[in-house]
């Protein structure tokens, strides 16, 4: 499945970023997300497949889906009500 086929409220491309930058970008996007809304993050870094779920657990976010596309990896995150 292509990540652009998944409905979301906010889209964040964290490709090409290192260290804390992906999480900084995610945190900025989460500030405008309303409870129940979803955020789609995409990246080309395989390491984020374990880092993003850990980030979600720490922040009390719901990771609805994650997967791999031919372009990289996607993460569908929901801000719980």
Steps between C-alpha positions, in 0.01 A plus 500: 500500500623848422513736796319769299196270481450520877280783628655730761453850639867604493787371285864532614798397289791423731718355225855626487509602865730361768522467877232697682370688195230243406361514853516880502297511180251248639465696824432823307230330293345342810456846653236586237339155491163477676391193703381226267687639199777310324848584385681316220879508523722361224871431502766310311682395821445141606608572861182701553297178479585444866562863603157635399303234695715578807435874450126430485505293820695771684263776385177302552422497127325222314697349212216388271715359222853483373645340195735505208444635153733500203604855601568434869300463819178653629348547846136589568473658844186608683472751780264325739199678641 
